[in-house]
Amino acid sequence: MSWCTIESDPGVFSELITEMGVKGVQVHELYSLDKESMEAVEPIHGLIFLFRWRGEKDDRSTITDYNEYLFFASQMITNACATQAILSILLNRPTIDLGEELTAFKAFTKDFTPDLKGLSISNSELLRKAHNSFARPEPFISEERRAAKEDDEVYHFISYLPVNGKLYELDGLKAGPICLGEATEENWLEVVRPVIQQRIEQYSSREIRFNLMAVTADRRERLLQEQAVIEKERNMTVGKVQARSGKLPTQAELERLAATHPEPPPIGEVAVDERSIDLLLIALAHLTARAAKIQSQIAMEQQRASMWRLENIRRRHNYVPFLVNLLRVLAERGELMPLLEQAKKKQRASRA
């Protein structure tokens, strides 16, 4: 069974990862290589770079002795490069919860050659089903699919990530991984930034269509964890304020305190809180502001997830029956041909 072409979209990739059984991972699109853009979506497990593939010669050497610590698979099937780029990150980041099936797949293929790993990917029912779940309905398919020609637009995905103190570029069309130098978990984004920038500049005179996506920890899960910590601290502070004064300030008073006083350091769970009532009120004001901010961020992430779900439903839906029925109804009403003639006139006028 063939693999479909899937759209380079964070919502598609995030749901694809979930379909594989992976937990706590999502994908963000990056519109800039600057430090602030990357910090906004940290922690980042790896980067996926999409570019127009031209089949140009690449003289960079690939490494060979890596099987003990790095998963690398050759791309053995057309259209699988998006899923393969995602797997190159998922299967090389030990902190990711891969789920039962993908964990078993990684263990089963550990000692395979790159070609055998690529074949294992193409023959995996789990991966093929997840990938092809994004196949667009194609009601009018020609019996013979034309092979790509030299001037066709063919796009390719590759991955960047740190492993064992080195930065690697993983491209299933290469003979092996490409080591890009020393890099730690703390600085690898700084190291990879000029590498990607150089690649963009290499094609910039002929091509402007690039796409960079970050495979990250699920932002909603992290925000919910932060919210739980803040709410616990806030509830303890509320109890201490009530024990001291018996009265809580109004929302307006809390906002004024937060705006006019710096936030004190958290004190955590202590038997005796020696802070004055004034310091407790200032702490409560800042905790209340942080709680409201994080609740707003959670709502935004939930809205984003809902939008992605809706867009993916629309991607998968077959609109052809609706369109055929619409044309039939218009024809029965005698409205189809006048609309067609009107469209032709607009087209001729735009060409004039």
N, C-alpha and C positions, 0 to 999 in steps of 0.2 A: 504493500500500500504506500502511495506517495505521501510526501509531506507538503502542506500548503504553505503559501507565503503569508506571513503575519505582519501586521502593522507595527512599526516602531513607536510604541506609545506606553507611557508608564502605567496606565490603567490595564492595558493588555498584559504587560509583563508581570505586574503585581498579581493579577488573577491567575496567570499561567503558573507562577511560582506556587500559589496556593493549591492549584489543581494537582501539582506534583506531590502534595502532602507536606510541604515545608511550612513551618510555623514561625511567626514573628519577623517576617521579611517583607519589604515593599520596595518599590522603585520610584525614584524621583527624576524628573527631567531637569538637567542643568542648562541654563541659558548663558552662563558665563563661567570662565575658569578661575575667577578671582577667589580669594580666600574666604570672603564673607559668604559667597554662594554655597561653597562646600561646607562651611561650618554650620550653616542653617539646617542641613539635613544629616549631620553626623549623629551616630557613628556610621561610617561608610565601609561596607565590606569589600566593594570593588567597583570599578567603572566599566561601562560598556560604551564603545565608540562605534558609531555607524558612519560609513563613508562610501562613496561611489568606487566600486572596484574596477580597476583598469588592467589588471594582470601585468603590472609593471614589475621589472626585476628588482628583487630585494637582496642585497649582498650581505645583510647582517647574519651572523652565525647563530645557530641554534644549539642549545645544550643537549646532552644525551644522558647524563647520569643524574636522573631526577626522580625516578619512579618511587623511591621510598617516601618522599615528602610532597610530591606534586602530581595532581591528576591532570593529564593532558591527553586529549583524544583528537584523532584526525577526523576531519569532516568527510563522511563517506556518502552523504546523501544530499541532493539539492534541496535548498530552502530550509535546511535545518540549522543554519548558522546562528539565528537568534536564540533558539533554545540551547544550542551548544555554548554560546557566549555566557548565557545565564548559568549553565551547569559548571562552566569553568570557574565561576566565582563560588557558587554554592558548595561544590565538592572540595574546595580548597580552603574553606574557612571553618575551622573546627568548632567555633562558638555557635554556629548556626544549627538549629534543630531541623534536621533533614526529614524527619518522619521515618517510619518503619521501612517502607519500600525503597526509598532513595538511599537510606543507610545500608540496606542489604545490597543494593546495586553497586554502591561504592566499594564495599568489601569484596563482592564477587569479582569485580573487574580490576582490583588493585594491581595484580601482577600481569595484566594483559599489556600487549604492545599498543601503541597509539591507534593503529589500524583496527585492532580487535576491539578496543574501547569504542571507537567510532561506530563499528558494526553493532556493538552491544546497544549503543544509544539508538541507532536506527531500528533495531529489532525490539526495543523495549515497548511493551504495550502501554505502560503507564505514561511514558514520555511522549509517544506518538499520539495517544488519545488526548493528552493535555494540550499538545501543540495544535493538533487538527481541530480541537474544539473551537478554534477561532477562524476556521475556514469560512470564507464568505460563500453564500449560496450562488451557484453558477448554473442557472437553468439552461443556458445556451453554450455548450462546450463543443468545440470542434473536435472531430475524430482524431485529428493529428495536431499535437501541440508542437509549435515551432520552436526549434532550439534557439537559444539566445545568440544574436549576431554581435559583431564587434562594436557597432554603434548603439546597441541597446543600453539602457540604464540598468546596471546590475549593482546592487548594494550589498555590503558585507559588514558583519559585526565582529569585533574583537574585544578582548577583555584585558584590563589592567588590575593587578592586585599585588599586595605584598605577601610573601611566604618565606619563612625562615631567614629574615633579615635581608631579603633581596626583593627588588621590584621586577615583576615579570609581565611580558606581553604574551597572551595566549591567543593564537590564531590557528584554527583547525585546518587552514589551507597551507600552513607551514609544516616543515619536517619535525619541528619540536618547539618547545618554549624558547622565547628570547629573553635573556637576562639583561635588564636595563641598569643594573648597578645596585649599590647598597641602599637599603631603605628599611626603616623601622616602622612599627605600627603608628608611632607618633608623627613621623615626618614624611610618610610615603606620598601623601597628597601634594606636598611641596616638590617632591622629586618628579612625580608624574606630570605635573602641570606643564613644564617646558617641553616634555616629550610629546604631549598631545598638541600643544601650540605649534611645535615644529612641523608636525604632520599636517595640520590644517594649512600652515603657510606653504607647505610643499605643493598643495593643490589649489591654493587660493586664486591663482591667476586663471584657472580653468573651471573651478568648482566652488560653489558657495553652500552647498547642501551637506551639512554635517549634523549629527545628533549625538549628544552625550547624556548618558543616564547613569545614575548612581544607584547601586543596590545597597539598601540601608536596612537598619533595624526598623521594625514597625513603629512609626512615630506615635501612634495611638497608645500602644502598650507602654511606651516610655512615659508619655504624658500622664496616663492613668496611675502609674507607679509614683510619679512626682506628686500627683494630686493627693494620693493616699498619705504620703509623708507630710505634706503641707496641712491637710485636714487634721491629722493627728496632733501636730504641733499647735494648730489653731485651737482645737478643742481643749487641749490642756491649758492653753493661755486663757481661754474664756473662763475655765473653771477657777483659775488662780485669781482673775480679776473679780469674779463674783464673790469669791471667798474673802477678798480684801475690802471691796466696796459695795458689793451687792447690786451694782448697777452697771450696765454695759452702755458704751457711747453709741450715739446714732451713727448711721451710715455717713452723714455729712461730716460729723466730727472725726470719724475714722479717716475719711479722705483728706481732711485738713492736716491731721497728724502725719499721715504718710507723705504728704507733699512738703511738709515743713521740717521733718526730722529724718536723719539717715536711718537706715534699717540696722537694728542691733544684731549681733551674732546669735544664732540659735542656741538655746540652752539645753534642749532635749528633755529627757525624763530625769528629774532630780527630786529627792525627797523634800528638800527645802529650797524654795526659790527666793533668793535674797534681793532680787530686783525690786526697786520701788514701784508703786502703783503707776507712776508716770511712765517708767520704762516698760512696764507690762502693757500699758495702753498703746505705746508706740509700736511695740512688737506685734500686738494684735492688729493694728492698722495695716502694717506691712504684710502680715500673713493673709489678711482679708483681701488686700489688693492682689497678691500673688495667686490666691485661690480663684479670684474672678478672672485673672488673665489666663490661667491655665485651663479654666472651664471654657473660655472663649476659643482657645487653641484646640481643645478636644472637639468642640462643636464644628470647627472648620475642617478638621480631619475627617469627622464623620460625614460631613457634607461632601467632601472630596471623594470618599469611598462610595457614597450613594451615587454620585455623578458618574464615577467609573463603572459601577454596576449597570446603570442605565445605558451608558454608551456601549458597553459590551453586549447588552441585550440587543441593541439596535444593529450592531455590527453583524450579529449572527442571524438576524431576522431576514426572511426571504420576502421581499416586497413585490416580487414579480406577479403573484396572483392578484394582489390589490391593483397593480397598474394595468394588468390585462382587463380586469373587470371594469376599471374606470374607463378605459378606452372603449370597451363594449357598450357601456351605458351612454357615453357621449355619442357614439355612432348611432345608437337606437334613437336618441333624441335629435339627431341631425345636426349636432353641434361640433362633431369631430373635424369635418372637412373645413368649415369656416375658421376654426382655430388653427388648423394646419396652414391655410392660406395666409392667415394673419401673421403667423410665425415666419413664413417665407418672405413676406413683405418686409418685416423687421430685419431679417437677415440681409436682404438685398440693400436696404437703406443703410445698414451699418457698413457695408462694403463700398458704398458709393463715395 
